[in-house]
Amino acid sequence: MSAVPAFKLVEAGFSQPQVEALAEFMQTEAVRRSDLQETKAELKAEIVATEHRLEVQIAEVKATQKVHNWMIGFNIGLSLLILGKLFIAH
């Protein structure tokens, strides 16, 4: 805490030990703008990484879905062929 705010606190009725304790607190415990910016950058990086993982998982699910669609289509076609053969044979 600079001298001007400290002086204003003393003028407002704070004792010198109170002003010193407040100054120490602000230097050690208060969040600084750089701390917030660093945390913001870390969160953005984590969000980007999470988005990438989700995009990869979505692509894998879509690929699996395509395989399943082909398998279902093949099974339906085969079932219809078998049913047709049964009715034609009799």
C-alpha positions in Angstrom: 0.0 0.0 0.0 1.4 3.4 -1.0 1.9 6.3 1.4 -1.1 8.2 0.2 -3.8 5.6 0.9 -2.1 4.7 4.1 -2.2 8.4 5.1 -5.9 8.6 4.3 -6.6 5.6 6.4 -4.8 7.1 9.4 -6.8 10.4 8.8 -10.0 8.3 8.8 -9.3 6.9 12.2 -7.3 3.8 11.6 -4.4 3.2 13.9 -0.9 2.7 12.5 -0.8 -1.0 13.4 -4.2 -1.5 11.6 -2.9 0.3 8.5 0.2 -1.9 8.5 -1.8 -5.1 9.0 -4.1 -4.1 6.1 -1.1 -3.3 3.9 0.5 -6.7 4.7 -2.8 -8.5 4.0 -3.2 -6.7 0.6 0.4 -7.6 -0.4 0.1 -11.3 0.6 -3.5 -12.4 0.3 -5.2 -10.1 -2.2 -5.7 -11.5 -5.7 -3.7 -9.6 -8.3 -4.8 -8.9 -11.9 -1.9 -11.0 -13.2 -3.1 -13.9 -11.0 -6.6 -13.7 -12.6 -5.2 -13.4 -16.1 -3.0 -16.5 -15.5 -6.0 -18.5 -14.1 -8.1 -17.3 -17.1 -5.5 -18.5 -19.5 -5.2 -21.9 -17.8 -9.0 -22.3 -17.8 -9.2 -21.4 -21.5 -6.5 -24.0 -22.3 -8.4 -26.6 -20.3 -11.6 -25.8 -22.2 -9.9 -26.1 -25.5 -8.4 -29.4 -24.6 -11.7 -30.7 -23.4 -13.4 -29.5 -26.6 -10.8 -31.4 -28.6 -11.3 -34.6 -26.6 -15.1 -34.3 -27.1 -14.7 -33.7 -30.8 -12.5 -36.9 -31.1 -15.1 -38.9 -29.1 -17.9 -37.6 -31.3 -16.0 -38.6 -34.4 -15.5 -42.1 -33.0 -19.2 -42.5 -32.1 -20.2 -41.4 -35.6 -17.7 -43.9 -37.2 -19.1 -46.6 -35.0 -22.7 -45.6 -35.9 -21.9 -45.9 -39.6 -20.6 -49.5 -39.1 -23.7 -50.4 -37.1 -25.9 -48.9 -39.8 -24.2 -51.1 -42.4 -24.5 -54.2 -40.2 -28.2 -53.5 -39.6 -28.8 -52.9 -43.3 -27.1 -56.1 -44.2 -29.0 -58.1 -41.6 -32.4 -56.7 -42.8 -31.5 -57.5 -46.4 -30.4 -61.0 -45.5 -33.5 -61.6 -43.4 -35.7 -60.4 -46.3 -33.8 -62.7 -48.7 -34.3 -65.7 -46.4 -38.0 -64.9 -45.9 -38.4 -64.5 -49.7 -36.7 -67.8 -50.3 -39.0 -69.5 -47.7 -42.1 -68.3 -49.4 -40.9 -69.0 -53.0 -39.8 -72.5 -52.1 -43.2 -73.5 -50.8 
